[in-house]
Amino acid sequence: MTIELTRAVLGWCSIINMGLLLWWFAWIMLAHDWVYQFHGKWFNVSRQQFDAINYAAMGFFKLCINVFNLVPYFALRIVG
């Protein structure tokens, strides 16, 4: 695998993952009650717990995108 191909893969992975994060955020912001009721059928959590879980999970997902996609992408841009 060449550096150019690796850069392209990491770049597209970053774009796709940021799109998923924005999609997740949009669903929580625009259809919060529906998403809460949908998941409430499976899990017995309060609204506060649901919000905290989603907030923490979004933060962890964003951190993973930065660590595993963006940082290696920029490092390869600097090197090559």
N, C-alpha and C positions, 0 to 999 in steps of 0.2 A: 504494500500500500504506500503510495507516494505521499509526500507532505501536502501537495495540492489537493489530493483526493481526501485526505484526512481533514484538512481545513474545510473543504466543501461539506463533508459529512457532519462535522461539528457545527458548522454554520446553519445547515438545514435542521439539525436536531434542536438547536437553540430556537429557531423560528417556530418550529412545530410545538415545542414545549411551552414557549411563551404564548402561543395561540391557545393551547389547552388551558393554561393558567388564566388567560383572559376569558375564555369560555366558562370556566368554573366560576370566576368572579361574577360574570354577567348573570349566570343562573342564580347565584346566591343573592345578588342585589335585586334582580328583577322578579324573581319567582321564589322568594325566600319561604313564604308560607307553604307553597306547594311542595317544595323540596323537603321542608321540615316534615310535613305530613306524610310524604312518600317514604322517607326514611324512618319516620316514627312508627310505621307498621312493623318494622323489623327490630328496631332498637328502642329501648325505653330510656330516653334522655330528655332532659328539659331543654327549653329554647336556649337558655344561657349556656348549657353544656354543648349543644349543637353548634352555636355560634363560636364558642371557644375552640372546639375541635376543628371546625372549618378554618378559622383564623390561623391556628397553629399549623395545620396541614398545608395551607397555602404558603405560609412562611417557610416551612421545611421544603416544599416543592421548589419555591423560588431560590432558596439556598442551594439546593441540589443542581438546579439549572446553572447557577453561577459557577459552582465548583466543578461540575463535571462537563459542562458545555462551553460556557463563555471564557473561563480562564484558560483552558487548553487551546481554544480557538485563538485568543489574542496572543498567547505564547507562541503558537505556530506562525501567526502573522508577523511577530517580531523577529523570530528566528529565520523564517524563510521569506 
